[in-house]
């Protein structure tokens, strides 16, 4: 059984091992060790613990803090007792194998360098078990890692609490204030309620504003995602860049979903974007959002997301009605044909006049039926799946228990990664041209040179289709020529393409298929006419800059993709680590250099021991906290955290579509919770018939 070892704080505030020696040492070696230790002095209690803990590890046991005495006046610790972690049970915890000691509590410790690595790995979205796997691999095994999974989980919990000390929302507001101080183009605004709690927050960084200027013709957004512990709607404003990839223009967090709230968000969006209104908007069918758009952006074309309509179809319509209604959604009827088909649908399916959902959908038909939305400018998009795609990416990092500090950190990491990908695609597009066959037309080769590779891939399909079309007639009407086009051998279905000229110069091309008006891309019929006229290049009237390689030539994408600034210490640490890893790998090839490096590190370790551990706290709390604590940030009235809210019609996570849910409806009795195979009513009917 181990004897307790005491450490006192002396009058000169130095520690010393006690003189008492128990009578339970089991060997002469133990007594010699004790004789060596009892006269030693230490600068701090921590130094004494480290020394004793190292001794315990060599002997195969763990230590713990026991009793302590404090000065009556200063409350400083003047006596500390450390004991075996299981005092009186040495035989039970004696370790035959040294690797088992790694599991003992006092020998498990996460170093500051490991903490920094843990925060970096967690920040890029790795799950905690994956982070642990990486740390074990770096150290060469679990026994040399220095801690176990439970220690890491506890560390992350403590860090989450540290990040919001002083206020979660207040940290975010001060962080954005710091961003704006560094770059006046960073835009943010917020509002609080009477109690000083956050009510609305909107922000956009400079790169997002530049992106909107180039690609803000169509904006997609919805508020069906909840990724924070307050259950506040997270609203990203999303668009499409020249590579056809998702791009983010701005973000908002709101405490409610009222009309006034959406109006405030939309007005801040326009203020941020210099009052440039988008041509098209795609949203879910939320009534408050729709009315706010009609007030703030009356000239923007607005359509409802077909994905949400599909989900509502399954909720409100019988299975046999769904296919008919889907035709009404997607078929390109004329307005008159749609009205006729709607009446036929109601008569065929015996739709009751009091069907509220169908009545509401009919009133909104101009915002979802292809008969009314054809020709409108939405870049070919019919749903807010761009926003849903972004939400799915964020969901890898975010959860409903997350603070706003972490929400902003992970959102910016996702944004950084998207921009890096865009810069990579820009670089590839500027340095190479997509492959075209040797016998490809000059028009196809010109398209490969002008448009980005992803867009050219789509256009190439239209170029191929154009070869199946032919011009069957041509009508010349003074500066306007109309070409009658049809598929070869199918003259019953024609398309009319109109070319307008000014002084023999082509000024406009328009087609009845409306692809150019809807997507800003030339259609297959235009390529047919280019070939018919033996043009050597694509006319300028068929090239919209937003899809070209030079769409952002004035403001290239951030090739590094970083949207945030780390603390000075973390920047220095990263620079040294980048250089150090290369040097260490080279030195490891030689025993001589290895010993030299180890000697240098041991010397530096002794010299830097005086650095207080508190210096690392800001760095470990992430870049949002680090920036929010800058001394050059003017103090503002504290913004308090919001109360947890229950938004209308939305769960804690993304609003799941009806088809995603497992609660099925019986095909016979229409009651949810069972199928026709287990329906009691149906089974009784079958039994009677038999």
Buried (B, 14 or more C-beta within 10 A) or exposed (E): EBBBBBBBBEEEEBBBBBEEBEEEBEEEEBEEBBEEBBEBEBEEBEBBBEBBBEBBBEBBBBBBEBEEEEEEEEEEBBBBBBBBBBBEEBEEBEBEEEEEBBEBEBBBEBEBEBBBBBBBBBBEBBEBEEBBBEBBEEBEEBBEBBBBBEBBEEBBEEBBEBBBEEBBBBBBBBBBBBBBBEEEBBBBBBBBEEEBBBBBBBBBBBBBBBBBBBBBBBBBBBBBBBBBBBBBBBBBBBBBBBBBBBBBBBBBBBBBBEBEBBBBBBBBBBEBBEEEBBBBBBBBBBEBBBEBBEEBBEEBBBBBBBBBBBBBBBEBBEEEBBEBBBEBBEEBBEEEEBBEBBEEBBEEBEBEEEBEEBEEBBEBBBBBBBBBBBEBBBBBBBBBBBBBBBBEBBEEBBBEEBBBBBBBBBBBBBBBBBBBBBBBBBEEBEEEBBEBEEEBBBBBBBBBBBBBBBBBEBBBEBBEBBEEBBBEEEEEEEEEBEBBBBBEEEEEEEBBBBBBEEEEEBEBBBBBBBBBBBBBBBBBBBBBBBBBEEBEBBBEBBBBBBBBBEBBEEBEBBEEBBBBBBBEBBEEBEEEBEEEEEEBEEBEEEEEBEEEBEEEEEEEEEEEEEEEEEEBBBBBBBBBBBBBBBEEBEEEEEBBBBEEBEBEEBEBBBBEBBEEEEEEBBBBEEEEEBEBEEBEEBEEEEEEEE
